Amino acid sequence: VGLMQHMIHLSARLKNVRARCGDWSRMVQSDSALHSHWGTAGVFLDPPYAATTGRDMGCYAVDSATVAGDVRAWAVEAGKRADLRIAVCGYEEHDDLASAGWSPHKWSTGDHAAKGGASRGNGRRECVWFSPACIGAAQPSLFEVAS
């Protein structure tokens, strides 16, 4: 299947998607912000790594030692909702989501150099946790084109 067919398929898959960005707490502060005319909303959160992960504080333009924990606390409660499919990115700071029924997906960015040029192996620590309402492998790939 050619590039044009992939783009047509991707366009159809994303037709009813409304993307929002900004401060995470403003995006999720009310049901109206999360409302979907189609019944289910997806929320993808990629907060700064927690200070407890050993990262360098100050590596983000706007940094916070607590936002990862704030995101996780919101996600645990919101993850109980069947109409929200939530993904939270990070390292091991979110491992306790598993006890709330979340599914981890470990992956690797490789072993890229960290700030200052030193390689730390952090790329192998990456994980995305998916809330219980996520449908996992039953969902076709975003780039899968029906033949």
Backbone bond lengths (Angstrom), bond angles and torsions (degrees), N, CA, C in turn:
res aa  C-N    CA-C-N  psi(-1)  N-CA   C-N-CA  omega(-1)  CA-C   N-CA-C  phi
1 V - - - 1.451 - - 1.526 107.65 -
2 G 1.317 116.65 135.06 1.451 121.70 -175.52 1.517 113.78 -82.02
3 L 1.308 114.37 171.34 1.459 121.57 -179.03 1.533 111.58 -58.73
4 M 1.310 117.23 -42.08 1.467 120.40 -178.98 1.529 110.72 -60.70
5 Q 1.321 117.60 -42.85 1.461 121.18 178.68 1.521 110.87 -63.97
6 H 1.341 117.31 -40.31 1.470 120.66 176.82 1.524 110.61 -61.42
7 M 1.312 117.60 -43.52 1.460 120.85 -178.55 1.531 111.52 -66.88
8 I 1.313 117.50 -38.94 1.471 121.31 176.67 1.528 109.90 -62.75
9 H 1.319 116.43 -44.69 1.461 120.89 179.24 1.530 110.88 -64.42
10 L 1.330 116.54 -44.98 1.461 120.80 179.26 1.530 110.30 -61.83
11 S 1.315 117.27 -41.88 1.457 121.40 177.79 1.526 111.46 -59.69
12 A 1.316 116.51 -42.25 1.469 120.66 178.47 1.524 110.61 -65.45
13 R 1.342 117.94 -40.86 1.466 121.48 -179.77 1.522 111.89 -65.17
14 L 1.340 116.20 -32.10 1.460 120.48 -175.75 1.532 113.44 -98.50
15 K 1.316 117.10 6.40 1.462 122.42 -175.63 1.528 112.75 -53.47
16 N 1.309 118.06 -42.89 1.459 121.81 -175.81 1.523 113.42 -101.70
17 V 1.320 116.90 18.67 1.459 121.26 -179.59 1.521 109.77 -88.21
18 R 1.311 115.15 133.84 1.465 121.42 174.21 1.521 106.89 -116.71
19 A 1.308 116.72 111.87 1.465 121.40 -178.96 1.521 109.24 -92.70
20 R 1.320 114.99 137.05 1.455 121.17 176.94 1.510 107.83 -131.76
21 C 1.294 117.20 148.00 1.454 119.82 175.53 1.519 108.41 -144.43
22 G 1.300 114.46 160.83 1.461 120.47 -178.20 1.509 109.06 142.28
23 D 1.303 116.46 -166.65 1.455 120.76 178.38 1.526 109.04 -57.60
24 W 1.318 117.16 126.39 1.458 121.44 -172.92 1.532 112.03 -56.85
25 S 1.325 117.33 -40.21 1.467 119.09 -175.96 1.528 111.18 -67.50
26 R 1.313 117.38 -32.45 1.476 120.27 176.88 1.524 110.55 -70.08
27 M 1.321 117.01 -34.34 1.466 121.00 -178.25 1.523 112.41 -70.16
28 V 1.332 117.00 -28.02 1.469 119.88 -174.76 1.524 113.01 -114.06
29 Q 1.320 117.94 10.79 1.461 120.39 -172.00 1.519 114.60 -69.69
30 S 1.323 118.11 -20.79 1.463 118.76 -178.43 1.524 110.20 -142.82
31 D 1.317 115.28 158.74 1.459 119.47 176.99 1.525 111.35 -62.09
32 S 1.334 117.57 -30.47 1.462 118.88 -179.94 1.525 110.78 -65.80
33 A 1.328 117.34 -31.93 1.465 120.35 177.49 1.521 111.03 -69.93
34 L 1.322 117.06 -28.02 1.464 121.66 -178.12 1.522 112.55 -101.40
35 H 1.315 116.99 -2.27 1.461 120.73 -175.36 1.522 111.63 -62.25
36 S 1.301 114.40 138.34 1.459 120.26 176.14 1.517 108.42 -128.69
37 H 1.315 116.78 132.38 1.469 120.68 176.75 1.523 111.11 -66.21
38 W 1.310 117.16 -16.35 1.461 121.40 -175.86 1.519 111.68 -100.92
39 G 1.326 117.53 5.51 1.449 121.03 172.38 1.512 116.55 95.40
40 T 1.312 118.86 -24.50 1.454 121.57 -178.07 1.522 109.37 -132.20
41 A 1.316 116.11 138.12 1.461 120.82 177.06 1.521 108.98 -120.21
42 G 1.300 116.23 144.44 1.460 122.07 175.03 1.513 109.61 -104.88
43 V 1.324 116.24 139.69 1.464 122.01 179.11 1.521 107.32 -129.13
44 F 1.337 116.20 121.92 1.463 121.99 178.87 1.519 107.94 -113.76
45 L 1.331 116.05 116.46 1.463 121.33 -176.95 1.526 110.03 -118.06
46 D 1.315 115.98 127.08 1.461 122.02 179.50 1.527 108.22 -130.95
47 P 1.353 115.81 74.10 1.469 119.28 -176.10 1.530 111.23 -73.32
48 P 1.334 116.83 164.08 1.465 119.07 172.22 1.533 109.02 -56.46
49 Y 1.326 116.11 144.74 1.457 119.09 177.81 1.523 109.59 -58.10
50 A 1.332 115.88 145.97 1.463 121.03 179.00 1.526 109.95 -63.61
51 A 1.318 115.88 150.92 1.467 120.72 178.11 1.522 111.05 -60.63
52 T 1.330 117.17 -27.69 1.470 121.38 -178.50 1.524 113.08 -71.21
53 T 1.334 118.54 -8.16 1.468 120.86 -179.47 1.519 112.17 -82.56
54 G 1.337 116.79 -4.63 1.451 120.46 179.31 1.522 114.00 87.98
55 R 1.313 116.86 10.59 1.469 119.58 179.45 1.520 110.16 -74.06
56 D 1.328 115.29 162.00 1.455 120.90 177.00 1.522 109.14 -76.20
57 M 1.322 116.64 122.25 1.462 119.60 174.21 1.522 107.33 -68.95
58 G 1.315 116.58 141.61 1.451 121.27 -179.12 1.519 113.57 93.17
59 C 1.341 116.56 5.62 1.469 118.34 -178.85 1.526 111.77 -82.15
60 Y 1.317 117.72 -10.89 1.463 121.62 176.76 1.523 108.81 -104.52
61 A 1.329 116.93 149.65 1.464 120.86 179.62 1.526 110.76 -58.15
62 V 1.339 116.92 -42.67 1.457 122.74 173.04 1.513 105.21 -120.85
63 D 1.314 117.10 108.57 1.460 120.65 -170.87 1.521 111.63 -107.30
64 S 1.319 115.08 154.79 1.453 121.75 178.85 1.521 108.38 -153.23
65 A 1.302 116.02 134.50 1.458 120.89 176.79 1.526 111.67 -84.79
66 T 1.346 117.26 -9.39 1.465 120.08 -173.07 1.519 115.08 -116.33
67 V 1.331 118.89 -12.73 1.463 119.73 -172.71 1.530 111.96 -61.94
68 A 1.324 119.10 -35.17 1.469 120.63 179.30 1.526 110.61 -60.65
69 G 1.314 117.40 -42.22 1.461 121.41 177.81 1.518 112.13 -67.97
70 D 1.334 116.56 -37.71 1.467 120.84 177.96 1.534 110.31 -64.58
71 V 1.332 115.67 -42.93 1.471 120.74 178.07 1.530 109.76 -61.61
72 R 1.327 116.43 -46.42 1.465 120.68 -178.83 1.530 111.08 -61.40
73 A 1.324 117.56 -43.97 1.473 120.71 179.98 1.532 110.48 -61.34
74 W 1.336 117.32 -44.28 1.467 119.78 177.00 1.525 110.17 -62.31
75 A 1.333 116.25 -43.76 1.463 120.84 -175.64 1.530 112.25 -64.32
76 V 1.323 117.87 -37.59 1.472 120.55 178.94 1.521 110.03 -59.55
77 E 1.327 117.19 -46.33 1.464 120.68 179.68 1.526 111.53 -70.24
78 A 1.329 116.72 -48.52 1.462 120.45 -178.47 1.519 111.38 -66.33
79 G 1.318 117.51 -27.18 1.461 121.94 179.95 1.516 114.02 -66.95
80 K 1.319 117.43 -10.45 1.466 121.81 176.15 1.522 111.62 -79.36
81 R 1.322 116.56 -12.98 1.470 121.57 -178.06 1.524 110.64 -84.57
82 A 1.322 116.22 130.46 1.470 121.43 179.15 1.525 112.36 -73.12
83 D 1.341 117.37 -18.85 1.470 120.07 -177.91 1.525 112.98 -91.39
84 L 1.335 117.43 4.31 1.464 120.95 177.56 1.526 110.01 -121.68
85 R 1.311 115.58 127.24 1.469 121.88 173.31 1.517 105.72 -109.37
86 I 1.318 115.42 112.70 1.458 121.16 -170.15 1.528 110.24 -117.33
87 A 1.322 115.62 138.44 1.463 122.09 172.66 1.525 107.52 -123.34
88 V 1.332 116.44 133.07 1.464 122.45 178.38 1.524 107.98 -124.04
89 C 1.330 115.96 126.89 1.469 121.72 -178.61 1.522 110.75 -99.92
90 G 1.310 115.69 152.77 1.461 120.63 174.71 1.502 112.10 165.79
91 Y 1.321 114.38 -157.77 1.453 121.99 173.52 1.526 107.03 -106.33
92 E 1.319 116.44 -143.70 1.467 121.33 -177.43 1.529 113.25 -73.37
93 E 1.333 119.02 -5.41 1.460 120.03 -177.92 1.524 112.97 -64.42
94 H 1.328 117.68 -14.15 1.460 120.94 -179.90 1.534 112.41 -109.70
95 D 1.320 118.27 11.44 1.467 121.29 -176.73 1.523 113.19 -57.06
96 D 1.335 117.27 -27.92 1.472 119.11 -179.72 1.526 112.89 -69.47
97 L 1.333 118.08 -8.85 1.467 119.69 174.85 1.525 111.14 -63.15
98 A 1.319 117.02 -27.10 1.468 120.47 179.36 1.529 111.17 -58.96
99 S 1.329 117.29 -35.72 1.473 120.03 -179.73 1.529 111.57 -70.41
100 A 1.339 117.24 -14.00 1.469 121.50 176.34 1.529 111.05 -99.40
101 G 1.339 116.95 13.04 1.456 121.01 175.68 1.516 115.16 91.64
102 W 1.315 117.26 8.92 1.461 121.49 179.82 1.525 110.28 -81.32
103 S 1.331 115.90 150.65 1.470 121.85 -179.36 1.524 110.37 -107.84
104 P 1.346 116.98 123.74 1.457 119.46 178.91 1.527 111.69 -85.69
105 H 1.310 116.04 146.09 1.459 121.80 172.51 1.524 107.00 -128.04
106 K 1.342 115.84 101.53 1.465 121.40 179.53 1.515 108.61 -77.52
107 W 1.307 116.60 142.02 1.449 121.32 177.57 1.522 108.60 -151.70
108 S 1.300 117.01 175.10 1.450 120.54 -176.20 1.521 111.35 -136.24
109 T 1.318 115.22 137.10 1.459 120.84 172.69 1.518 110.10 -90.99
110 G 1.313 116.38 -1.06 1.460 120.51 -173.67 1.518 108.72 95.94
111 D 1.301 115.83 -166.02 1.458 120.73 -176.25 1.522 109.35 -114.45
112 H 1.333 115.78 68.07 1.457 121.23 -177.28 1.517 111.10 -77.06
113 A 1.288 115.40 158.66 1.459 120.34 177.98 1.521 109.87 -69.77
114 A 1.306 115.46 138.13 1.461 121.66 177.44 1.520 109.12 -85.01
115 K 1.322 116.20 176.35 1.465 121.64 177.23 1.528 108.57 -52.84
116 G 1.287 116.38 130.51 1.457 120.22 -178.68 1.515 112.39 92.87
117 G 1.345 118.31 -3.13 1.454 121.60 174.55 1.517 115.74 92.32
118 A 1.314 118.46 -8.68 1.468 120.00 -178.96 1.522 109.98 -84.84
119 S 1.317 116.42 134.96 1.459 120.38 177.92 1.515 108.59 -86.02
120 R 1.316 116.96 131.40 1.469 120.95 -178.17 1.520 113.03 -114.36
121 G 1.308 118.79 -7.20 1.453 120.26 -177.22 1.516 113.90 75.75
122 N 1.331 117.58 11.81 1.462 120.95 -177.73 1.515 112.77 -65.33
123 G 1.330 118.08 -24.53 1.453 120.62 179.56 1.507 112.73 -58.99
124 R 1.323 116.60 -23.14 1.474 121.14 179.62 1.521 112.47 -86.00
125 R 1.321 117.51 -2.41 1.463 121.88 -178.45 1.525 112.04 -96.95
126 E 1.318 117.74 -4.29 1.467 121.82 -174.27 1.532 111.86 -63.89
127 C 1.336 114.67 142.72 1.461 120.25 177.75 1.527 108.81 -152.41
128 V 1.313 115.67 145.69 1.468 121.88 170.66 1.522 106.25 -119.13
129 W 1.318 116.66 127.64 1.467 121.68 177.27 1.518 107.65 -101.72
130 F 1.331 115.84 133.88 1.462 121.96 -179.08 1.523 109.68 -111.79
131 S 1.332 115.91 133.31 1.462 121.46 -178.33 1.528 110.49 -66.40
132 P 1.340 116.87 161.82 1.468 120.43 -178.47 1.528 114.64 -57.43
133 A 1.338 119.13 -26.31 1.467 121.10 -179.36 1.529 113.17 -77.06
134 C 1.330 117.48 -12.06 1.466 119.71 178.63 1.519 109.77 -66.60
135 I 1.326 116.55 145.86 1.462 119.94 -172.75 1.519 113.87 -99.15
136 G 1.309 118.51 0.03 1.455 122.68 171.45 1.506 115.79 56.28
137 A 1.313 115.45 -134.89 1.460 122.11 -172.36 1.533 113.48 -65.12
138 A 1.318 117.79 -16.76 1.471 119.54 178.72 1.534 111.34 -69.00
139 Q 1.318 116.18 -19.83 1.472 121.36 179.61 1.525 109.29 -79.89
140 P 1.328 117.79 129.03 1.468 118.32 175.75 1.519 110.56 -66.71
141 S 1.301 116.36 153.90 1.453 121.89 177.79 1.526 109.57 -58.33
142 L 1.312 116.59 143.89 1.454 121.46 178.17 1.520 110.84 -57.35
143 F 1.324 117.45 -31.10 1.452 121.59 -176.17 1.538 113.15 -100.84
144 E 1.334 115.73 4.97 1.472 119.51 178.83 1.521 109.94 -72.14
145 V 1.303 115.44 129.05 1.463 120.55 -179.92 1.511 108.41 -111.37
146 A 1.327 115.80 127.23 1.463 119.76 177.56 1.528 108.87 -67.03
147 S 1.330 116.04 136.84 1.465 117.89 -178.77 1.496 112.12 -85.84
